[in-house]
Amino acid sequence: MKTKYKVRYLPTHEQDVAAVMRYIKYKIQNTAAAERLFDDMNQAVAGRLYSPLSYKPYFSKNERKIPYYRIRVRNYVIYYVVIDDVVELRRFVYNRRNIGDIV
């Protein structure tokens, strides 16, 4: 049986998610869409917890000790790293942003 990794949310990830949810709920005024995105995000993360290293690492110009991976959720991307038995969620960003400045 596969081992399930633990998940840890960095403050930057939580701030990103909160900002996106506020934007969708209040600026666009679509609470249902915000809830669906939040549910889809949680479902995508849960699905990744059994084999987070089996996906292709994210190529970055920055040299890193720990490789980044990504999960695509609708028009957004979750960036994470794996440290021991923990999937650490680091960022949640709109897929059209300049990622090189963020991740």
N, C-alpha and C positions, 0 to 999 in steps of 0.2 A: 504494500500500500504506500502511496506517495505521502511524503510529509508536507503538512501545511505550514507555510512560513507565517510568521507574525507580521503585522503591519504597524508602521510608525508614521505619523503625519508630522512633517516639519511645519513650523509656524508659517513659512513662506507658502507652502501648499494650502494651508487653511485660509490664509489671507487671500490667495488667488481665488479659491472656491467661493469665499464669502463675497468678493467683489463681483464675480460673474453672476452669482445668484441675485445680488442686489440689482445689478444692471438689468437682468432679464425680468425680475419681479416688478421693479419700480420704474425704470426708464422705458422699457418696452411694454410694461404692464401685462405680463403674461406669466402668472403664477404657475399655471399648469405646466408650461414649458420648462420653467426652472425646476419644478419637482421631477419631471421626467428626466431631465439632464442629470440631476443629482442621483436619481435611482440608477440610471444607466452607468454613471461613473462608479458607484458603489458595486454594481454588478460586475463591471469590467475588472475592477481591482480584485474582487473576490475570486473571479475566474483565473486570475494570474497568480494567486498565492500558492498553487500547487507546483508550478514550474516556471518561476520568474526568470531563470537563467537560460531557458531553452529558446529565447527569442534573440534576434540579432541586436547587438549593442548599438547605441546611437553614436554615429560618427561625429566628433566634435573637433574643432581646430585647437581647442584648449587641451593641454595634456592633463590627464586625470589619473589618480591612483586607483579609483574605483570607476568602472564603466557605467555610463547612464543607459537606461533602457526607456522605452516609451510605450504607452498604451493610448491608442486613438479612441476618443469617445466623441462621436458626432463631429462638430467643428473644433474640438479641443484636443489637447494632448497632455497626458500625465507623464511627467518625467520622474523616474525612480532609480534608486541604486539598491543593490543587495549587499548587506553586511551580515555575515554569518547566517543566522536563520531569520533575519528581519528584512522585509521589503520596506524601504524608507521612501515615502512619497515626498518629493521635493518641490515640484512645481505643477501648476495646472494652468495652461495658457492657450489662448486662441491660436489655431494652427496657421494663421497668416502673419503672425508677428515675427519679427526678426529674432529668432531663437538664439543666435550667436551672442547677443547682448544679455540674454537672460540666463541661459543654462551654461 
